[in-house]
């Protein structure tokens, strides 16, 4: 996946999170961001990566997002790998 397509997908994820009151509340609560911060972050690839980090925490969130856009369930994670900071993920 190209970084450009990953940003598009992450913007879609941001829209999905922002449109869902429960998700947006959880995201803003966990991150300490305001709605204005979220709008400003839409142009920052690192912020978009954080949206994907948040969304991919739960399978049901990923499935709802992907089902709404007819995307394969691995698309958000593939997009995350194409954005800044993915090289820093360590599972140990």
N, C-alpha and C positions, 0 to 999 in steps of 0.2 A: 504494500500500500504506500502510495506517495504521501509525503508530508502535506501536500496541498489537499488531497482527498481526505486525509485524516483530520485536517482542520475543519473541512466542511461537515464531516460526520460529527465531530466534537461540537460544532455550532448547533447541529440538530439535537445533540444530546443536551446542550445547554437549554435550548428551547423546550425540550421535553421536561427537563427538571423544573424550569421556571413556570411551566404551565400546570404543573401538578403541585397543589398546595402542600401536601404532605412531604413530597420530595424536596421542594424548594425550602421548606422549613427545616428539614433535616440537614440539607446542604449548608444553609446559612448558619444554622446552629452549630454545626461541626466546624465550620470554617471561620465563623465570626464576621462573615461578609454581610453587607446590606444589598438590597436590590440594585442600588446605584453602582456598587462595587461589581456586581455581576454583569451589569450592562457594560461597564468600562472594560472588564476582563475579556469581553467577547473578541477583542482584537489581539489578545496576547496568547500565543501558542502554549506558553507554560501554564497559564490559567486554564485554557481549554483542556490541557492534559489533566489538570486537577479535577475537572468535571468528570472526565472519563475514569479517573481513579475512584472517585466517589461512586459513580454509577455502577462500576464493575464490582463493588463490594458485595452485592446481593444478586443472586441468580434471577429472582423475580423481577428486579428492576431492569436487568439486562434483557430479559425475555419480553417484558412489556414494551421497552423501547424498540427492540428489534422487530417485534410483531407489528407494531404501529407503522414501521417503515419498510417492511418486507426485507429485512436484512438478515443475514446469517448470524447466529448467536455469538460467533467469535469476532464479529466486525468491531465492536467497541474496543476489545482488547488489542486487536490488530492495529486499530487507529492509535491506541495509546502507545504502542511500541514505535510508531512512526513520529511521535511528537517528542519534544525536549524532555529530558529527565528519565526516560525509560531505561537508559543504560545504568541508572543508579538503583534499580530494583534488585534487592537481594532477598532470597527466601530462606536464608540460613541465619 
